[in-house]
Amino acid sequence: LYTDSMEKLNGLGTRLKHKVQVSFVNQHGAEEAGIDGGGVFKEFLDDLIKDGFASSQSDTDQRSHIGAPPLFSVTPHQTLAINFDYIDDPELLNHYEFLGRVLGKAVYESILVEPQFCLPFLNQLLGKTNSTEDLKNYDEEYYNNLNKLKGLSDSEIEALGLNFEVTVGGHTSRGSPRTVELIPGGRYIAVKTKTHIFQYIHAVANQLLNVQGARQTKAFLRGFRDLIPASWVRLFSANELQNLISGDDSVRGIDVSSLKQAMNYLGGYHHSQPYIHDFWDIVENELTPEQQRKFLRFMTSCSRQPLLGFGSLDPSPSIQQIRLEEEPSKSSKLPSSQTCFNLLKLPNYKSKSLLRDDIGHLLLPYFTTTGKLCIKS
């Protein structure tokens, strides 16, 4: 998926703004029925972004069939940052540029995606230079430990044996930590006084947040700006940009009342039916906030709601009735979804307890069959 998509799409540049139609071809060579009206492309883009932004912590064997190199690593805040183990490989710059275009296409088409980026990386996308205070959004413990150095006496500082250098990398099994100088000849210049400490802290933050990975970030930004001009995003803060990418993260769980109001009902279901009331009661009152987000991801492919509410989802969220021919039992058909259409296919179980059990089952990890992909631009 990743390798073929990069080959077909990366050369389009700004033309990626145009409509892209996708069709899936199964293992027997048969093309999926129907025409891509936007929903299939949404599913394709979601799968592509999951592969492309998979972190360096992913299992090596799993990554062997993904095709995307581990371009990003996970910070202590569980957000994505440039993987310092690969910054010396110039051949990967094309991959960063491609992922910038892919993410830009998602934002351009108002398709919410899962990746959560560290705020210093988002600041760079906004054209801002990170300061020492931004280090807390990259690694808060490291930031706090650096600040503790300010309270030491000159003799205590000298006893630490610090030089103007910092260790980076070592995020993957293939990479190893390495030392980089903060100033020319820094490995031979000792940090001895309080004045040195302030210079040292500033230099460490600048190295980690602005210097290391700068080429990769610029390549990513080139691709992103092919679809989203700089003037569009500079109106926003880093947090606001993340919300544009992944939706509103301020709500604990999801706003069930908003989702209920935006929901359409198909195949014989109606909002006034007792069965539908039971369904919403389970989602609102019996699922934890984390389970509510998993439910939303199962149905729409993104675990956070749009900034403008669920009414802004395109296509509109829907629940379709799946009629069961036999009396429902524990072996009955489970709920399924078509994330490309924000559609939940809900069997008409005869009891609330069975409905509750099977909603719980749909929150488990789910998989799709693999096949070939045909991309037309």
C-alpha positions as CSV (number, residue, x, y, z in Angstrom):
1,L,0.0,0.0,0.0
2,Y,2.6,2.5,1.1
3,T,5.2,1.8,-1.6
4,D,2.7,1.8,-4.5
5,S,0.9,4.9,-3.2
6,M,4.2,6.8,-3.0
7,E,5.1,5.8,-6.6
8,K,1.7,6.9,-8.0
9,L,0.9,10.0,-5.9
10,N,4.2,11.7,-4.8
11,G,5.0,13.1,-8.3
12,L,1.6,14.9,-8.5
13,G,2.8,17.7,-6.2
14,T,0.1,20.4,-6.0
15,R,-2.1,18.4,-8.4
16,L,-2.9,16.1,-5.5
17,K,-5.5,18.7,-4.7
18,H,-7.6,17.3,-7.5
19,K,-10.0,14.4,-7.1
20,V,-8.4,11.0,-6.7
21,Q,-10.4,7.9,-7.3
22,V,-9.5,4.6,-5.7
23,S,-10.7,1.0,-6.3
24,F,-9.8,-2.1,-4.4
25,V,-9.0,-5.3,-6.2
26,N,-9.4,-8.6,-4.4
27,Q,-7.0,-11.6,-4.4
28,H,-9.0,-13.1,-7.3
29,G,-8.4,-10.0,-9.5
30,A,-12.0,-8.8,-9.3
31,E,-12.5,-5.1,-8.8
32,E,-14.7,-3.9,-5.9
33,A,-18.2,-3.1,-7.1
34,G,-19.3,0.6,-7.2
35,I,-17.7,3.9,-7.9
36,D,-15.5,5.8,-5.5
37,G,-17.6,8.8,-4.6
38,G,-15.2,9.9,-1.8
39,G,-15.8,7.2,0.7
40,V,-13.4,4.6,-0.7
41,F,-10.7,7.3,-1.0
42,K,-11.2,8.1,2.7
43,E,-10.7,4.5,3.6
44,F,-7.6,4.3,1.4
45,L,-6.1,7.6,2.9
46,D,-6.8,6.3,6.4
47,D,-5.0,3.0,5.8
48,L,-2.1,4.8,4.1
49,I,-1.6,7.3,7.0
50,K,-1.7,4.4,9.5
51,D,1.1,2.7,7.6
52,G,3.1,5.8,6.9
53,F,3.1,7.3,10.4
54,A,3.6,4.0,12.2
55,S,6.2,4.7,14.8
56,S,9.6,3.2,15.2
57,Q,8.3,1.2,18.2
58,S,6.2,-1.0,15.8
59,D,7.3,-4.6,15.6
60,T,10.0,-5.2,13.0
61,D,8.3,-8.2,11.5
62,Q,5.1,-6.3,11.2
63,R,6.8,-3.4,9.5
64,S,8.4,-5.7,6.9
65,H,5.2,-5.8,4.9
66,I,4.2,-2.2,5.5
67,G,6.9,-0.7,3.3
68,A,7.1,2.6,5.2
69,P,10.5,3.2,7.0
70,P,10.2,4.2,10.7
71,L,10.2,8.0,10.0
72,F,8.7,8.9,13.4
73,S,9.4,8.0,17.0
74,V,7.1,8.3,20.1
75,T,7.8,10.9,22.7
76,P,7.1,10.3,26.4
77,H,3.8,12.2,25.8
78,Q,2.9,9.4,23.3
79,T,3.0,11.8,20.4
80,L,5.0,11.6,17.2
81,A,8.3,13.3,16.5
82,I,11.1,13.0,13.9
83,N,13.0,9.8,14.4
84,F,16.6,10.9,15.1
85,D,18.0,7.5,14.3
86,Y,17.4,8.1,10.5
87,I,18.2,11.8,10.1
88,D,21.6,11.0,8.4
89,D,19.9,9.1,5.6
90,P,19.2,11.6,2.7
91,E,17.2,9.0,0.8
92,L,14.4,9.2,3.3
93,L,13.7,12.9,2.6
94,N,11.4,11.9,-0.2
95,H,9.4,9.8,2.2
96,Y,9.0,12.8,4.6
97,E,7.9,15.0,1.7
98,F,5.4,12.3,0.6
99,L,3.9,12.0,4.1
100,G,3.6,15.8,4.2
101,R,1.5,15.7,1.0
102,V,-0.6,12.9,2.3
103,L,-1.4,14.7,5.6
104,G,-2.0,17.9,3.7
105,K,-4.5,16.0,1.5
106,A,-6.3,14.8,4.6
107,V,-6.6,18.3,6.0
108,Y,-7.5,19.7,2.5
109,E,-10.4,17.2,2.2
110,S,-11.4,17.6,5.9
111,I,-10.7,13.9,6.6
112,L,-9.8,13.4,10.3
113,V,-6.9,11.0,10.9
114,E,-5.4,9.5,14.0
115,P,-1.7,10.7,14.3
116,Q,-1.0,12.9,17.2
117,F,2.2,15.0,16.8
118,C,4.3,16.6,19.5
119,L,3.7,20.4,19.7
120,P,7.3,21.4,18.8
121,F,7.0,19.6,15.5
122,L,3.7,21.3,14.8
123,N,5.3,24.7,15.7
124,Q,7.8,24.0,13.0
125,L,5.0,23.3,10.5
126,L,3.6,26.7,11.5
127,G,7.0,28.3,10.7
128,K,7.7,29.0,14.4
129,T,11.0,28.6,16.2
130,N,10.8,26.5,19.4
131,S,12.0,27.9,22.7
132,T,13.3,26.2,25.9
133,E,9.7,26.2,27.3
134,D,8.6,24.1,24.4
135,L,10.9,21.3,25.6
136,K,8.2,20.3,28.2
137,N,5.9,19.3,25.4
138,Y,8.6,17.1,24.0
139,D,9.9,15.4,27.2
140,E,8.6,17.0,30.4
141,E,10.9,14.9,32.7
142,Y,14.0,15.9,30.7
143,Y,12.8,19.6,30.8
144,N,12.4,19.4,34.6
145,N,15.8,17.8,35.1
146,L,17.4,20.6,33.0
147,N,15.7,23.3,35.0
148,K,17.0,21.8,38.3
149,L,20.5,22.6,37.1
150,K,19.7,26.3,37.6
151,G,19.6,25.8,41.3
152,L,23.1,24.3,41.7
153,S,26.1,26.2,42.9
154,D,29.2,26.6,40.6
155,S,31.0,23.9,42.5
156,E,28.1,21.5,42.1
157,I,27.8,22.3,38.4
158,E,31.5,21.6,37.9
159,A,31.3,18.3,39.7
160,L,28.7,17.1,37.2
161,G,31.4,17.0,34.5
162,L,29.1,18.3,31.7
163,N,30.4,19.5,28.4
164,F,28.5,21.4,25.6
165,E,27.2,18.3,24.0
166,V,24.0,16.2,24.1
167,T,23.1,12.5,23.3
168,V,20.4,11.9,20.8
169,G,18.9,8.8,19.0
170,G,18.7,5.2,20.2
171,H,14.9,5.1,19.6
172,T,15.0,1.9,17.5
173,S,16.8,-1.4,17.6
174,R,18.8,-0.4,14.5
175,G,19.9,3.0,15.9
176,S,22.2,3.7,18.7
177,P,22.7,6.8,20.9
178,R,25.2,9.3,19.6
179,T,26.7,12.5,20.9
180,V,26.4,15.8,19.0
181,E,28.1,19.1,19.9
182,L,25.9,22.0,21.0
183,I,28.6,24.6,19.9
184,P,31.7,24.2,17.8
185,G,34.2,22.2,19.8
186,G,31.6,21.6,22.5
187,R,32.8,18.2,23.5
188,Y,36.0,19.8,24.8
189,I,34.3,22.8,26.5
190,A,33.2,22.2,30.1
191,V,30.0,23.6,31.7
192,K,31.3,25.1,35.0
193,T,29.3,28.1,36.0
194,K,25.6,29.3,36.3
195,T,26.2,31.4,33.2
196,H,27.3,28.3,31.4
197,I,24.2,26.4,32.6
198,F,21.8,28.9,31.1
199,Q,23.7,28.7,27.8
200,Y,23.7,24.9,28.0
201,I,20.0,24.6,28.7
202,H,19.1,26.9,25.8
203,A,21.5,25.1,23.5
204,V,20.1,21.7,24.4
205,A,16.5,22.8,23.7
206,N,17.5,24.4,20.4
207,Q,19.4,21.3,19.3
208,L,16.6,18.9,20.1
209,L,13.7,21.0,18.9
210,N,15.0,23.1,16.0
211,V,18.3,21.6,14.7
212,Q,18.0,17.8,14.9
213,G,15.6,16.7,12.2
214,A,15.5,20.1,10.6
215,R,16.0,18.7,7.1
216,Q,13.3,16.1,7.6
217,T,10.9,18.7,8.9
218,K,11.6,21.0,5.9
219,A,11.0,18.1,3.5
220,F,7.7,17.2,5.3
221,L,6.7,20.9,5.2
222,R,7.4,21.1,1.4
223,G,4.9,18.4,0.8
224,F,2.4,19.7,3.3
225,R,2.5,23.2,1.7
226,D,1.8,21.8,-1.7
227,L,-1.8,21.4,-0.5
228,I,-2.1,23.7,2.5
229,P,-0.4,27.2,1.9
230,A,1.5,28.6,4.8
231,S,-0.8,31.6,5.1
232,W,-3.7,29.2,5.9
233,V,-2.1,27.5,8.9
234,R,-0.2,30.4,10.4
235,L,-3.5,31.7,11.8
236,F,-3.5,28.8,14.2
237,S,-1.6,27.6,17.3
238,A,0.0,24.2,17.4
239,N,-2.9,22.8,19.4
240,E,-5.4,24.2,17.0
241,L,-3.5,22.7,14.1
242,Q,-3.6,19.3,15.8
243,N,-7.4,19.7,16.2
244,L,-7.6,20.4,12.4
245,I,-5.7,17.2,11.7
246,S,-7.4,14.8,14.2
247,G,-10.5,16.5,15.5
248,D,-11.5,17.8,18.9
249,D,-9.6,16.2,21.8
250,S,-11.1,18.4,24.5
251,V,-14.2,16.2,25.1
252,R,-13.7,13.3,27.4
253,G,-15.0,10.3,25.4
254,I,-17.4,11.6,22.8
255,D,-20.4,14.0,22.8
256,V,-23.0,11.3,22.5
257,S,-26.0,13.7,22.3
258,S,-24.3,15.4,19.3
259,L,-23.7,12.1,17.6
260,K,-27.3,11.0,18.3
261,Q,-28.7,14.2,16.8
262,A,-26.6,13.9,13.6
263,M,-27.3,10.1,13.1
264,N,-29.4,8.8,10.2
265,Y,-31.3,5.5,10.3
266,L,-31.5,3.1,7.4
267,G,-33.0,-0.3,6.7
268,G,-36.1,0.0,9.0
269,Y,-34.5,1.6,12.1
270,H,-36.0,4.8,13.5
271,H,-34.9,7.0,16.3
272,S,-38.1,6.4,18.3
273,Q,-37.8,2.7,18.5
274,P,-37.1,1.2,22.0
275,Y,-34.2,-0.9,20.5
276,I,-32.5,2.3,19.3
277,H,-33.1,3.8,22.8
278,D,-31.4,0.8,24.3
279,F,-28.5,1.2,21.9
280,W,-27.9,4.9,22.8
281,D,-28.3,4.1,26.5
282,I,-25.5,1.5,26.3
283,V,-23.2,3.9,24.3
284,E,-23.8,6.9,26.6
285,N,-24.1,5.3,30.1
286,E,-22.3,1.9,30.0
287,L,-19.3,2.5,27.8
288,T,-16.2,4.2,29.4
289,P,-14.9,7.4,27.7
290,E,-12.1,5.2,26.2
291,Q,-14.6,2.7,24.9
292,Q,-16.7,5.5,23.4
293,R,-13.7,6.6,21.4
294,K,-13.0,3.1,20.3
295,F,-16.6,2.8,19.2
296,L,-16.3,6.1,17.2
297,R,-13.1,4.8,15.6
298,F,-14.8,1.5,14.7
299,M,-17.5,3.4,12.9
300,T,-15.6,6.4,11.3
301,S,-11.9,5.4,11.5
302,C,-11.1,8.3,13.8
303,S,-11.5,8.3,17.6
304,R,-12.1,12.1,18.0
305,Q,-15.1,14.1,16.8
306,P,-14.9,16.9,14.2
307,L,-14.4,20.5,15.5
308,L,-17.8,21.5,14.1
309,G,-19.6,18.6,15.6
310,F,-20.8,15.3,14.1
311,G,-23.2,17.1,11.8
312,S,-20.1,18.2,9.8
313,L,-19.1,14.6,9.0
314,D,-19.2,13.7,5.3
315,P,-20.9,11.3,4.7
316,S,-23.3,11.8,7.6
317,P,-23.1,9.1,10.2
318,S,-25.7,6.4,9.8
319,I,-27.0,3.2,11.5
320,Q,-28.3,0.5,9.1
321,Q,-30.4,-2.4,10.3
322,I,-29.2,-5.9,9.5
323,R,-32.1,-8.4,9.8
324,L,-31.3,-11.7,11.4
325,E,-33.2,-14.6,9.9
326,E,-32.9,-16.9,12.9
327,E,-33.4,-16.2,16.6
328,P,-30.3,-14.3,17.8
329,S,-27.9,-16.2,20.0
330,K,-24.4,-15.9,21.3
331,S,-23.3,-17.0,17.8
332,S,-25.3,-14.3,16.0
333,K,-23.8,-11.9,13.5
334,L,-21.7,-9.2,15.1
335,P,-22.1,-5.5,14.3
336,S,-19.9,-4.3,11.4
337,S,-19.0,-1.0,9.8
338,Q,-18.1,0.8,6.6
339,T,-15.7,3.5,7.8
340,C,-15.6,5.0,4.4
341,F,-19.3,5.9,4.7
342,N,-19.4,6.4,8.5
343,L,-21.9,3.6,8.6
344,L,-22.6,1.2,11.5
345,K,-24.4,-2.1,10.4
346,L,-26.3,-3.1,13.5
347,P,-28.2,-6.5,13.7
348,N,-31.7,-6.4,15.2
349,Y,-31.0,-8.4,18.3
350,K,-33.9,-9.4,20.5
351,S,-32.5,-8.4,23.9
352,K,-30.5,-5.5,25.3
353,S,-28.1,-7.9,27.0
354,L,-27.1,-9.4,23.6
355,L,-26.8,-6.0,22.1
356,R,-24.5,-4.9,25.0
357,D,-22.3,-8.0,24.6
358,D,-21.9,-7.6,20.9
359,I,-21.1,-3.8,21.2
360,G,-18.4,-4.9,23.5
361,H,-17.1,-7.3,20.9
362,L,-16.9,-4.7,18.2
363,L,-14.5,-2.7,20.4
364,L,-11.9,-5.4,20.0
365,P,-9.2,-5.0,17.3
366,Y,-10.5,-5.7,13.9
367,F,-8.8,-6.5,10.6
368,T,-9.6,-6.3,6.9
369,T,-8.6,-8.6,4.1
370,T,-5.7,-7.6,1.9
371,G,-5.7,-7.3,-1.8
372,K,-4.4,-5.1,-4.6
373,L,-5.0,-1.4,-5.0
374,C,-5.7,0.7,-8.1
375,I,-5.2,4.4,-7.8
376,K,-6.4,6.8,-10.5
377,S,-5.7,10.5,-10.3
